[in-house]
Amino acid sequence: MRTGIVALLVLTLASMAVMATCKPSVVYYVYLPTPCIMEFVGWSDSTNVEIYNMSGGVPFKIGGLKISRMQQASLQINGSGMLKIASDKRLFISAYWVSGDRYAGGYVYYPCVDGGFLGKEFIFAPVGVHPFYEHQEKHVVFALDKSEVKIYDGKGGLVTSFTLEPYSYKVLDKRVLKPHEPYRLTSTGRVMLFTTRGHSAAHAPALEGGFSGKTFFAAPAVVDYGLLIIMGSGEAKAIAWGGTPQTYASGKISQGKPLVKVGIPGRGSLSYTLVRISGGEGSVIMGCFSAIWGSEAKWIGPDLDVFGCAGGKSVWVYVPDVKDAVAVVFIPFNRTTVEVDGGVATYDSDETIILGPGYHQVKSDKPVLLTAAYPSNGWSATGPGWAAVLLTPEDLEVSHEVPEPPERGGNNVVLYAAVAAALIMVAAVVLFKSCLLYTSPSPRDLSTSRMPSS
């Protein structure tokens, strides 16, 4: 197994030079609200990646790279806008806000090597966190099956191992996983891996697969209080998960009428939650409600939420009514029929749909990818920023049989200490200087993005 970091020199738009050539079979899309760092970790040897600027409506190639299994590459993006990444093999890609020597974290779920978010192998680089918010960051492993879990570093050394019972979870000591370094997690059963932080927000994947379903496990990103939004149709309830389960929110949900719980107690800790929906399906957003910004659900974040809609299903979306908040629907495949809030239209690959403030239902006959920007009170150079992990359409199509949860929650929350003093050392984050990648307009200004007619 080869390891190491691959430097990527990003070219200016004017140069139009190509650094790698491949026959793309995998696509990723993202809307970037601010300049950021993008990070890549290879899942297979000889993975070729191409990067496209989507401003102007027609993607054009601006660069690329070649990466091998467990190798890592970073690039700096000095603009904002829409980006498409194509590769001949799946790999890990993240993006995170950066200002000077400060790096932002966020609420992210890590896709597994076999696709989706429940699996037995993950290759990833943990997102970092703004130094001021470091105490709020948690890396969590949740098990759907009884699982023997092992985590290895980029050189193949065992970092930690532990056992989880079904529907139990473990919070990892932040010294175990150093930000922006490659790791490999293996498990004998199906597990889910995510990172959360105060002042963050994201859709939680359904345990059944994709981002719409009946069962969800997540944690409100608590600073002062947690925020929970359950959208869709049916009867919903949120259960505090740990020890004896306790339902702290319940009610009927329907289009435009979500179940919103503001003020979940926590104040600096995590409130782990199992969400159940009966008589229908829905989507779940976990976020931060802070007394700093106000008492309404619109003050979630700041964070960047990357999720999607599986083919033949719906996903529910919330866009806060604040400046710079927006959701973008990306179309990966030709002749894709999308219904948004009752309006139907057909789109071709690389087209986009812009969603404004409010609650929305998106339904598609083929997989589509979404990015939602939650700026809270604005993107601030001194604030906590955002982080996101990119997905592929294939991640949305994986489905799972989900067993009934036990009567007691998974209360084996253990902070696992590093096994050797060397693991406690803070690793230097290596970034690479680069030129301007691109600068593109706000998605609100892109005439190529269109809404379906009602």
C-alpha positions in Angstrom: 0.0 0.0 0.0 1.4 3.3 -1.1 0.9 6.4 1.1 1.9 10.0 0.9 0.7 13.4 -0.1 0.4 14.5 -3.7 0.9 18.2 -4.4 -1.5 19.8 -6.9 -0.7 23.0 -8.6 -4.0 24.6 -9.6 -3.9 26.4 -13.0 -5.5 29.7 -13.8 -8.7 29.7 -15.9 -6.9 31.4 -18.8 -4.3 28.6 -19.1 -6.9 25.9 -19.8 -4.1 23.3 -19.3 -4.9 19.7 -18.5 -3.0 17.8 -15.8 -4.8 14.4 -16.0 -6.9 12.7 -18.7 -9.5 10.0 -17.9 -12.8 8.6 -19.1 -15.0 9.9 -16.3 -17.5 7.4 -14.9 -18.1 9.1 -11.5 -19.2 12.7 -11.0 -19.3 15.0 -8.0 -21.0 18.5 -7.8 -20.8 21.2 -5.2 -21.7 24.9 -4.7 -18.9 26.7 -2.9 -20.1 29.9 -1.1 -16.6 31.1 -0.2 -12.9 30.3 -1.0 -11.9 27.0 0.5 -9.5 24.1 0.5 -10.4 20.9 -1.3 -9.0 17.6 -0.1 -8.7 14.3 -2.0 -7.9 10.8 -0.7 -7.6 7.9 -3.2 -9.6 4.7 -2.7 -7.9 2.9 -5.6 -4.5 3.1 -7.4 -4.2 5.2 -10.6 -7.3 7.2 -10.0 -7.6 10.1 -12.5 -9.6 13.2 -11.6 -10.7 16.1 -13.7 -12.0 19.4 -12.4 -14.5 21.6 -14.2 -15.7 25.2 -13.7 -19.5 25.3 -14.1 -19.9 29.1 -14.3 -21.6 30.1 -17.5 -23.7 27.0 -17.6 -21.3 24.9 -19.7 -18.6 23.1 -17.6 -15.1 23.5 -18.9 -12.0 21.7 -17.8 -9.5 23.6 -15.7 -7.2 21.0 -14.3 -6.9 17.5 -12.8 -4.7 15.1 -10.9 -3.8 11.5 -10.5 -3.9 9.8 -7.1 -3.4 6.3 -5.7 -4.9 4.4 -2.8 -4.4 6.2 0.6 -2.6 9.1 -1.1 -3.8 12.6 -0.3 -3.9 15.8 -2.3 -5.0 19.3 -1.3 -5.8 22.3 -3.5 -6.8 25.9 -2.7 -9.8 27.5 -4.4 -9.7 31.3 -4.3 -13.2 31.9 -5.5 -16.8 30.8 -5.1 -19.4 29.2 -7.4 -20.2 25.8 -8.8 -17.8 23.0 -9.4 -17.9 19.6 -11.1 -15.4 16.9 -10.4 -15.2 13.8 -12.7 -13.1 10.7 -12.1 -12.7 7.2 -13.4 -12.9 5.7 -9.9 -14.6 6.7 -6.7 -12.6 8.6 -4.1 -12.9 10.7 -1.0 -13.4 14.5 -1.6 -14.0 17.2 1.1 -14.1 20.9 1.0 -13.7 23.3 3.9 -13.5 27.0 4.6 -10.1 28.5 5.4 -9.0 31.9 6.4 -5.2 32.4 7.0 -4.2 29.6 9.4 -7.7 28.9 10.6 -9.5 25.8 9.3 -13.3 25.2 9.6 -15.1 22.0 10.5 -18.7 21.1 10.2 -21.3 18.5 10.4 -20.4 15.8 7.8 -21.2 12.1 7.1 -18.4 10.1 5.4 -19.4 7.9 2.5 -18.1 4.3 2.6 -16.0 2.6 -0.1 -18.9 0.4 -1.3 -21.3 3.4 -1.6 -23.8 5.0 0.8 -23.2 5.8 4.4 -23.6 2.5 6.1 -20.8 0.1 5.4 -17.7 -1.9 6.4 -14.9 0.1 5.0 -14.2 3.9 5.0 -11.2 5.7 3.6 -11.3 9.4 4.6 -9.5 12.4 6.0 -11.3 13.9 9.0 -12.4 17.5 8.6 -10.8 20.0 10.9 -12.2 22.7 13.0 -11.7 26.4 13.8 -9.4 26.5 16.9 -11.9 28.4 18.9 -14.5 25.6 18.4 -12.2 22.7 18.8 -13.8 21.6 22.1 -17.1 21.2 20.3 -15.9 18.8 17.6 -16.7 15.1 17.9 -16.0 12.1 15.6 -18.7 9.4 16.1 -19.1 5.8 15.0 -22.6 4.4 15.0 -23.3 0.6 14.5 -26.4 -0.9 13.0 -25.0 -4.4 13.5 -22.7 -5.9 16.1 -19.3 -4.7 14.8 -15.6 -5.2 15.5 -14.2 -1.8 14.4 -10.5 -1.1 13.5 -9.0 2.2 12.4 -5.7 2.4 10.6 -3.5 5.5 9.8 -2.2 6.3 6.3 0.8 4.0 6.8 -1.3 1.0 7.8 -0.6 1.2 11.5 -3.5 0.3 13.9 -4.7 3.4 15.7 -7.6 1.9 17.7 -10.1 -0.9 17.8 -13.3 -1.5 19.7 -16.6 -3.4 19.6 -20.1 -2.0 19.2 -23.4 -3.6 19.8 -26.4 -2.9 17.4 -27.7 0.6 17.7 -24.8 1.7 19.9 -22.2 4.4 19.2 -18.7 5.5 20.3 -17.4 9.1 20.5 -13.7 9.0 19.5 -11.1 11.1 21.3 -10.0 13.9 18.9 -6.4 12.8 19.5 -7.2 9.5 17.7 -8.1 11.1 14.4 -5.9 14.0 13.3 -7.6 16.4 10.9 -6.6 16.3 7.2 -4.7 13.0 7.4 -5.8 9.8 5.7 -7.3 6.9 7.6 -9.0 3.6 6.9 -11.8 2.2 9.0 -12.9 -1.4 8.7 -15.7 -3.2 10.4 -17.3 -6.7 10.6 -20.8 -5.1 10.6 -22.5 -2.1 9.1 -21.4 1.2 10.7 -21.8 4.9 10.1 -19.1 7.5 10.6 -19.7 11.2 11.1 -18.2 14.4 12.5 -20.2 17.1 14.2 -19.4 20.5 15.7 -21.2 23.4 17.3 -22.5 26.0 14.9 -23.1 23.4 12.1 -25.9 21.8 10.3 -26.6 19.0 7.8 -29.1 16.4 6.5 -28.7 13.1 8.2 -28.6 10.0 5.9 -31.5 7.6 6.4 -30.4 4.2 7.7 -32.5 2.7 4.9 -30.3 4.6 2.4 -30.1 8.0 0.8 -31.6 11.1 2.6 -35.2 10.1 2.8 -36.4 7.2 4.9 -38.0 6.2 8.2 -35.0 5.8 10.6 -32.2 8.3 11.2 -29.3 8.5 13.8 -27.7 11.9 14.4 -26.8 14.5 16.9 -27.9 18.1 17.0 -24.8 20.3 16.8 -25.2 21.8 20.2 -23.6 25.1 21.4 -26.3 26.6 23.5 -29.1 24.4 22.3 -29.7 21.8 19.5 -32.1 22.2 16.6 -34.0 19.4 14.9 -36.1 19.7 11.7 -38.1 16.6 10.5 -39.7 17.1 7.1 -41.9 14.8 4.9 -45.1 12.9 5.6 -46.3 10.7 8.4 -45.9 10.6 12.2 -42.5 11.5 13.4 -40.8 11.3 16.8 -37.3 12.1 18.1 -35.9 9.8 20.8 -32.9 10.8 23.0 -30.6 7.7 22.5 -28.5 6.6 25.3 -29.6 4.6 28.4 -33.4 4.6 28.6 -34.8 6.1 25.4 -36.9 9.2 25.9 -39.1 10.8 23.2 -38.6 14.6 23.4 -40.4 15.6 20.2 -43.3 14.1 18.2 -46.0 15.0 15.8 -47.5 14.7 12.4 -45.5 16.1 9.4 -46.7 17.0 6.0 -45.5 19.2 3.0 -44.6 22.6 4.3 -45.4 21.6 7.9 -42.3 20.0 9.4 -41.7 19.1 13.0 -39.2 21.7 14.3 -37.7 21.3 17.8 -35.7 24.3 19.0 -33.8 24.3 22.3 -32.7 20.7 22.7 -30.7 20.9 26.0 -27.0 20.4 25.7 -25.0 23.6 26.0 -21.6 22.4 24.7 -22.4 18.7 24.7 -24.1 16.3 22.2 -27.6 15.1 22.4 -27.7 11.8 20.4 -31.0 11.2 18.7 -32.8 8.4 16.9 -35.6 9.7 14.6 -38.4 7.4 13.6 -41.1 8.1 11.0 -44.2 5.9 10.6 -46.9 6.0 7.9 -44.6 7.8 5.4 -41.0 9.0 4.8 -39.1 12.1 5.5 -35.8 13.9 5.7 -33.9 15.2 8.8 -31.7 18.2 9.4 -29.7 18.5 12.6 -28.4 21.9 13.4 -27.4 24.5 15.9 -29.7 26.9 17.6 -27.7 29.6 19.4 -28.9 32.4 21.6 -26.2 34.4 19.9 -28.2 34.7 16.7 -31.8 34.4 17.8 -34.6 31.9 18.5 -35.7 30.9 15.0 -34.8 27.9 12.9 -33.4 30.2 10.2 -30.2 30.7 12.3 -28.8 27.3 11.6 -25.1 27.0 10.7 -23.0 28.4 9.4 -22.3 25.2 7.4 -22.5 23.7 3.9 -24.9 20.7 3.5 -24.2 18.2 0.7 -26.9 15.6 0.2 -29.1 14.2 -2.6 -32.3 12.6 -3.8 -32.3 8.9 -5.0 -34.1 8.1 -8.2 -37.8 7.5 -7.8 -37.9 9.1 -4.4 -38.3 12.5 -2.7 -36.0 14.5 -0.5 -37.1 17.4 1.7 -35.1 20.7 1.8 -35.0 23.7 4.0 -33.5 27.0 2.9 -33.4 29.7 5.7 -34.7 33.1 4.9 -31.3 34.9 5.5 -28.8 36.6 3.2 -26.8 34.2 1.0 -28.8 31.1 2.0 -29.5 29.0 -1.1 -29.9 25.4 -2.2 -28.7 24.1 -5.6 -30.0 21.0 -7.3 -27.4 19.4 -9.7 -28.5 17.1 -12.5 -25.9 14.3 -13.3 -27.9 12.5 -16.0 -29.6 13.5 -19.3 -33.4 13.4 -19.5 -34.0 13.6 -15.8 -37.5 14.6 -14.8 -37.6 16.6 -11.5 -40.6 17.8 -9.6 -40.1 20.7 -7.2 -43.1 21.6 -5.0 -45.5 20.4 -7.6 -43.8 21.9 -10.7 -42.3 19.4 -13.2 -39.6 19.8 -15.8 -37.0 17.7 -17.6 -33.3 18.5 -17.5 -30.1 17.3 -19.0 -26.8 16.6 -17.3 -24.9 19.6 -15.7 -28.1 21.7 -15.5 -29.0 23.2 -12.1 -32.1 24.3 -10.2 -32.0 27.0 -7.6 -34.2 26.8 -4.5 -34.9 30.0 -2.5 -36.1 30.4 1.1 -38.6 28.0 2.5 -39.4 24.3 2.7 -39.3 22.3 -0.5 -40.0 18.8 -1.7 -37.7 17.6 -4.5 -38.6 14.4 -6.4 -36.7 12.9 -9.3 -36.8 9.9 -11.5 -33.0 9.7 -11.5 -30.5 10.5 -8.7 -29.8 14.2 -8.3 -27.2 15.9 -5.9 -27.9 19.0 -3.8 -25.9 21.6 -1.9 -27.5 23.9 0.7 -25.7 26.9 2.1 -26.6 27.8 5.7 -24.8 31.1 6.4 -26.5 31.9 9.7 -25.6 35.5 10.2 -23.2 35.5 7.3 -19.9 34.0 6.1 -17.5 35.6 8.6 -13.7 35.4 8.4 -13.7 35.1 12.2 -16.6 32.7 12.5 -16.7 28.9 12.6 -17.0 28.6 8.8 -18.1 25.4 7.0 -17.0 21.9 5.8 -18.6 19.4 3.5 -17.9 15.9 2.1 -18.9 15.4 -1.6 -21.1 12.6 -2.8 -21.8 10.7 -6.0 -25.2 9.7 -7.4 -24.3 6.1 -6.6 -24.1 6.9 -2.8 -27.9 7.7 -3.0 -28.9 4.4 -4.6 -27.6 2.1 -1.9 -30.4 0.6 0.3 -30.4 -1.4 3.6 -32.7 -3.5 5.6 -33.0 -1.9 9.0 -33.7 -4.0 12.1 -35.9 -2.7 14.8 -34.0 -0.8 17.5 -33.7 -2.3 21.0 -35.6 -0.9 24.0 -32.5 0.7 25.4 -30.3 3.1 23.6 -26.6 2.7 22.9 -25.1 4.4 25.9 -21.6 3.1 25.6 -20.1 6.5 24.9 -16.4 6.2 25.6 -13.7 8.7 24.8 -10.9 6.4 23.5 -7.5 7.7 24.5 -4.6 7.4 22.1 -2.6 4.1 22.4 0.8 5.8 22.3 2.2 9.1 23.1 3.1 9.6 19.5 -0.5 9.6 18.6 -1.2 12.5 20.8 1.2 14.8 18.9 -0.5 17.4 16.8 0.2 16.8 13.1 1.1 19.7 10.9 -1.4 20.3 8.1 0.4 20.5 4.8 -1.3 22.7 2.2 0.0 23.7 -1.2 0.2 27.2 -2.6 -1.7 27.6 -5.8 -3.0 30.1 -8.3 -6.6 31.2 -8.7 -8.8 28.3 -9.6 -11.9 30.2 -10.5 -14.3 32.9 -9.5 -17.9 32.6 -10.6 -21.1 34.4 -9.8 -23.6 33.6 -7.1 -26.0 30.9 -8.1 -28.8 33.5 -7.9 -27.2 35.2 -10.9 -26.8 32.2 -13.1 -29.3 32.4 -15.9 -28.6 28.7 -16.9 -30.2 27.6 -13.6 -33.9 27.2 -13.9 -36.9 26.2 -11.9 -39.6 23.8 -13.1 -42.9 25.3 -14.1 -45.9 24.6 -12.0 
